[in-house]
Amino acid sequence: MVDIAAVVFSHLSGLRITNVLATGLTVRVYADPGSVGARCPDCSTVSRRVHSRYERRLLDTPVAGRETVLHLRVRRFFCTMGDCLRRIFAEQIDGVTVRHGRFSTLARNGMEAVALALGGRAGARLAGRLGPHVGRMTLLRLVRALPEPPVPALTVLGVDDFAWRRGHTYGTVLVDMVSRRVVDVLDVRSADSLAAWLVEHPGVEVICRDRAGCYAEGATRGAPTAVQVADRWHLLHNLSDAVRRAVGHHRRCLMSPTEQQPAAEPTAVSQPRPQGLRVQRTRTRHADVHALRDQGVGVYTIARRLGLDPKTVRRYSAAATPEDLLGSNGTVRDSILDAFKPYLRQRIAEGVTGTNQLLTEISGRGYQGAERTLRRWLISVRGRDTPAPVPPAPPPTRDITGWIMRPIDKLTEEHRAELERLCGLCPDLAAIRDLARGFTDLVRTRGGDRLTAWVEQAEHSTITEIRSFAKGLRPDWDAVRAGLTTGWNSGAVEGSVNRIKTLKRQMYGRANPDLLRRRVLLAD
C-alpha cells in the first residue's frame, strides 16, 4: 500500500509525523524531530542535552487547496562546549525551518518566487489563491532579505542606461553578453561610476554600448584595453533620423506647383519672410557655444552654463555654421489634412466653402484633426480665380524614410516604383537614398573595412544631414568600426532595459532602488 503521508509530505521526511487533522479549510500536521541531538549554530558542536521543549507553528505549502500548518515539537539544547558564548540554542530542521522563520523552507521559496515575479500587491493576490495568505509587505521583505548574486568573471559586457525617473534621473544596467543575464545595476549614469565598476571587476575584453559619451569615457578609463563596440541598431536609428530630416527638408521638391505656391491676392506686396524663433535660437546658441569653445571651456561646462544637453553642445560644436544645423530648405511637414485635400478641393469647386460643413463631411470620412487646421488651409486656398487642380499628395516623410532604410527585397513593387519616381523629381532625394543604402549595406554585411570610403563620400556630399551624421562618427570611430565588423550587439541589453520598464510599471513607479535592483538581479 502506498503511504500517502510520505508522498504528500515528502519534504518533511526528516520529521516524525504523529498526526494529521483537517479542520475546515486548514490541514494541521503534527510532527516531532527525528534526530537525537542538534548542532550549535555558533560552534557547530552537536549536543544531546535537552533544556526544554516548545511547539512551533509554521505555514507550509497548501495541500489540495487547503492551508497547511505545521505543529513542530522542537527542543532547546545546552551547548556542551565550555568556551562557547551561546549556552542554550533551539534546534533547526534542515530543509524545513530557519531561525525566526514563520514559513517552512518550501513555502518560503514559493513566496520568494511569487514576489520576484509579481511584486507586492499582485503577488499577495496570487499567493492568496495558491498558497499561504500573506501581505504585500511580507513579500517585499522576503525579496529584500534575499542575498544578491556575486558578479561572475566577465569577458563581454553590455552597458546601457534606464530611467529611475524619466527625464530626471537615470541608472546603468550591466549585462553579461555570454549568458545574457544582468550582473549589476548602478544607481547613476556617469563615466565615473562605470569606470570604478570596471576597475573593481577586471578581465572585460569587449564592451557593447550605445554611443553615449559618458559610457565611452567610462569604458576607456576603466578598461583601456577592452574593445568598445557601438551597437548597430543605434547606428541605423541615428541614420534614420538624419534621413527623415533630410527628406523633410527636400519634400518641397516633391510637391506639385499648385501645392508649393500659397494663394495670395494679386495686389499684395510680397514682404521678406522674417526668421522664425527656431532659426534665431539656433543662430544664438551656435554663437554662444563656439564663443565658449574658443575660450577653452569643456563640453559639460558649456552644457551647464547654457542649460543644454552635452550631446546638443557637441552637435553645435561640430557645425561650422548655423546653416549646417538649419538645412538649406525649410521643412515641409506632413499634415493630418493631406489625405482629405483632394476631396476638399472637389467640394470647393462645387461651391461648398463653409468651414463647418466641410469639417462635418471630412469628419465622417475619418478626419480627427482640429477645426483650426481646416480653417487655416481654407484661408490659404480661398480667393483664387479658378479652382485649383487636385494634385496627388506626396507620400508622408515617414513612408519615404522607411522605403529608403528598408532592404530593397523587402519593398513591394509599388513602393519601389514610387520611390524611383520621387527620386526622379528630386536629385537630392536620390543622393539621400544612395548614401543611406550604402551605410545600411555596411551594417548588414559587416563592412567595417569600407567605412572610411563611405564617410569620405558622405562628408563631400551636399546633403547637410547625412554630412553631419558622417562627421559624428569620427569621434567614436573605433567603436563604430568594431560595431560594423564584429558579431556583438546590444540586443540583450535592450531586452533587459525593457524588462526593467515592465517591472517599474508593474510596481506602479513606486519601487525603491534596492527593491528594483533585487528583482532585476534575481528574477528568472
ChimeraX attribute file (.defattr): number of C-alpha atoms within 10 A of each C-alpha:
attribute: neighborCount
match mode: 1-to-1
recipient: residues
	/A:1	3
	/A:2	6
	/A:3	7
	/A:4	9
	/A:5	12
	/A:6	12
	/A:7	11
	/A:8	11
	/A:9	14
	/A:10	11
	/A:11	14
	/A:12	21
	/A:13	15
	/A:14	16
	/A:15	20
	/A:16	14
	/A:17	20
	/A:18	9
	/A:19	10
	/A:20	14
	/A:21	11
	/A:22	12
	/A:23	9
	/A:24	8
	/A:25	11
	/A:26	15
	/A:27	20
	/A:28	20
	/A:29	20
	/A:30	19
	/A:31	20
	/A:32	16
	/A:33	20
	/A:34	12
	/A:35	12
	/A:36	10
	/A:37	16
	/A:38	24
	/A:39	17
	/A:40	23
	/A:41	14
	/A:42	11
	/A:43	14
	/A:44	12
	/A:45	14
	/A:46	17
	/A:47	18
	/A:48	16
	/A:49	16
	/A:50	17
	/A:51	13
	/A:52	12
	/A:53	12
	/A:54	10
	/A:55	13
	/A:56	13
	/A:57	17
	/A:58	18
	/A:59	22
	/A:60	24
	/A:61	24
	/A:62	16
	/A:63	13
	/A:64	10
	/A:65	13
	/A:66	18
	/A:67	21
	/A:68	23
	/A:69	20
	/A:70	23
	/A:71	19
	/A:72	21
	/A:73	15
	/A:74	17
	/A:75	21
	/A:76	19
	/A:77	22
	/A:78	19
	/A:79	27
	/A:80	17
	/A:81	15
	/A:82	8
	/A:83	9
	/A:84	13
	/A:85	10
	/A:86	15
	/A:87	13
	/A:88	16
	/A:89	19
	/A:90	19
	/A:91	21
	/A:92	18
	/A:93	19
	/A:94	11
	/A:95	13
	/A:96	21
	/A:97	19
	/A:98	14
	/A:99	9
	/A:100	6
	/A:101	13
	/A:102	15
	/A:103	21
	/A:104	23
	/A:105	21
	/A:106	17
	/A:107	20
	/A:108	21
	/A:109	14
	/A:110	17
	/A:111	26
	/A:112	24
	/A:113	19
	/A:114	20
	/A:115	26
	/A:116	24
	/A:117	18
	/A:118	20
	/A:119	24
	/A:120	22
	/A:121	17
	/A:122	16
	/A:123	23
	/A:124	25
	/A:125	15
	/A:126	17
	/A:127	20
	/A:128	14
	/A:129	11
	/A:130	16
	/A:131	21
	/A:132	23
	/A:133	14
	/A:134	16
	/A:135	15
	/A:136	17
	/A:137	13
	/A:138	15
	/A:139	25
	/A:140	19
	/A:141	14
	/A:142	16
	/A:143	24
	/A:144	17
	/A:145	11
	/A:146	12
	/A:147	9
	/A:148	14
	/A:149	11
	/A:150	8
	/A:151	11
	/A:152	9
	/A:153	11
	/A:154	18
	/A:155	15
	/A:156	20
	/A:157	24
	/A:158	29
	/A:159	23
	/A:160	21
	/A:161	22
	/A:162	22
	/A:163	17
	/A:164	22
	/A:165	10
	/A:166	8
	/A:167	7
	/A:168	7
	/A:169	12
	/A:170	16
	/A:171	18
	/A:172	22
	/A:173	24
	/A:174	24
	/A:175	26
	/A:176	22
	/A:177	24
	/A:178	12
	/A:179	11
	/A:180	15
	/A:181	19
	/A:182	23
	/A:183	22
	/A:184	20
	/A:185	21
	/A:186	18
	/A:187	17
	/A:188	18
	/A:189	19
	/A:190	18
	/A:191	19
	/A:192	17
	/A:193	18
	/A:194	26
	/A:195	22
	/A:196	15
	/A:197	17
	/A:198	20
	/A:199	14
	/A:200	10
	/A:201	15
	/A:202	13
	/A:203	15
	/A:204	20
	/A:205	15
	/A:206	20
	/A:207	29
	/A:208	28
	/A:209	26
	/A:210	24
	/A:211	19
	/A:212	15
	/A:213	16
	/A:214	17
	/A:215	26
	/A:216	21
	/A:217	16
	/A:218	20
	/A:219	29
	/A:220	19
	/A:221	17
	/A:222	22
	/A:223	23
	/A:224	15
	/A:225	13
	/A:226	17
	/A:227	19
	/A:228	28
	/A:229	28
	/A:230	27
	/A:231	22
	/A:232	24
	/A:233	15
	/A:234	15
	/A:235	20
	/A:236	16
	/A:237	12
	/A:238	15
	/A:239	20
	/A:240	20
	/A:241	15
	/A:242	22
	/A:243	28
	/A:244	21
	/A:245	22
	/A:246	24
	/A:247	27
	/A:248	22
	/A:249	23
	/A:250	23
	/A:251	24
	/A:252	19
	/A:253	21
	/A:254	20
	/A:255	19
	/A:256	14
	/A:257	11
	/A:258	12
	/A:259	17
	/A:260	12
	/A:261	10
	/A:262	11
	/A:263	15
	/A:264	15
	/A:265	9
	/A:266	8
	/A:267	6
	/A:268	7
	/A:269	8
	/A:270	8
	/A:271	6
	/A:272	6
	/A:273	6
	/A:274	7
	/A:275	8
	/A:276	8
	/A:277	8
	/A:278	10
	/A:279	15
	/A:280	12
	/A:281	11
	/A:282	16
	/A:283	16
	/A:284	12
	/A:285	18
	/A:286	21
	/A:287	16
	/A:288	15
	/A:289	22
	/A:290	20
	/A:291	13
	/A:292	16
	/A:293	15
	/A:294	9
	/A:295	8
	/A:296	9
	/A:297	13
	/A:298	12
	/A:299	19
	/A:300	15
	/A:301	14
	/A:302	20
	/A:303	17
	/A:304	11
	/A:305	11
	/A:306	13
	/A:307	10
	/A:308	14
	/A:309	14
	/A:310	19
	/A:311	14
	/A:312	14
	/A:313	23
	/A:314	17
	/A:315	17
	/A:316	22
	/A:317	18
	/A:318	15
	/A:319	16
	/A:320	11
	/A:321	14
	/A:322	17
	/A:323	15
	/A:324	16
	/A:325	19
	/A:326	17
	/A:327	16
	/A:328	14
	/A:329	14
	/A:330	12
	/A:331	16
	/A:332	18
	/A:333	14
	/A:334	14
	/A:335	11
	/A:336	14
	/A:337	17
	/A:338	13
	/A:339	16
	/A:340	16
	/A:341	18
	/A:342	16
	/A:343	14
	/A:344	21
	/A:345	20
	/A:346	15
	/A:347	14
	/A:348	18
	/A:349	14
	/A:350	10
	/A:351	10
	/A:352	13
	/A:353	15
	/A:354	11
	/A:355	16
	/A:356	11
	/A:357	11
	/A:358	20
	/A:359	19
	/A:360	12
	/A:361	15
	/A:362	19
	/A:363	14
	/A:364	10
	/A:365	10
	/A:366	10
	/A:367	15
	/A:368	12
	/A:369	14
	/A:370	12
	/A:371	13
	/A:372	10
	/A:373	12
	/A:374	19
	/A:375	15
	/A:376	11
	/A:377	13
	/A:378	18
	/A:379	13
	/A:380	13
	/A:381	15
	/A:382	16
	/A:383	12
	/A:384	12
	/A:385	6
	/A:386	8
	/A:387	15
	/A:388	16
	/A:389	12
	/A:390	15
	/A:391	14
	/A:392	13
	/A:393	15
	/A:394	19
	/A:395	17
	/A:396	16
	/A:397	20
	/A:398	16
	/A:399	13
	/A:400	22
	/A:401	23
	/A:402	14
	/A:403	18
	/A:404	25
	/A:405	20
	/A:406	13
	/A:407	13
	/A:408	13
	/A:409	8
	/A:410	10
	/A:411	14
	/A:412	11
	/A:413	11
	/A:414	9
	/A:415	15
	/A:416	15
	/A:417	12
	/A:418	16
	/A:419	21
	/A:420	14
	/A:421	13
	/A:422	19
	/A:423	18
	/A:424	13
	/A:425	14
	/A:426	15
	/A:427	13
	/A:428	18
	/A:429	26
	/A:430	18
	/A:431	17
	/A:432	26
	/A:433	21
	/A:434	12
	/A:435	22
	/A:436	23
	/A:437	17
	/A:438	15
	/A:439	22
	/A:440	21
	/A:441	13
	/A:442	17
	/A:443	19
	/A:444	11
	/A:445	10
	/A:446	19
	/A:447	17
	/A:448	17
	/A:449	13
	/A:450	14
	/A:451	22
	/A:452	14
	/A:453	9
	/A:454	17
	/A:455	21
	/A:456	13
	/A:457	13
	/A:458	25
	/A:459	16
	/A:460	12
	/A:461	16
	/A:462	13
	/A:463	24
	/A:464	23
	/A:465	25
	/A:466	26
	/A:467	20
	/A:468	18
	/A:469	20
	/A:470	21
	/A:471	19
	/A:472	16
	/A:473	17
	/A:474	13
	/A:475	10
	/A:476	17
	/A:477	15
	/A:478	15
	/A:479	23
	/A:480	22
	/A:481	21
	/A:482	21
	/A:483	27
	/A:484	27
	/A:485	18
	/A:486	12
	/A:487	10
	/A:488	19
	/A:489	22
	/A:490	25
	/A:491	16
	/A:492	19
	/A:493	25
	/A:494	18
	/A:495	12
	/A:496	21
	/A:497	21
	/A:498	13
	/A:499	13
	/A:500	20
	/A:501	16
	/A:502	12
	/A:503	20
	/A:504	17
	/A:505	12
	/A:506	17
	/A:507	17
	/A:508	9
	/A:509	12
	/A:510	12
	/A:511	17
	/A:512	11
	/A:513	14
	/A:514	12
	/A:515	16
	/A:516	21
	/A:517	19
	/A:518	20
	/A:519	23
	/A:520	22
	/A:521	16
	/A:522	18
	/A:523	15
	/A:524	9
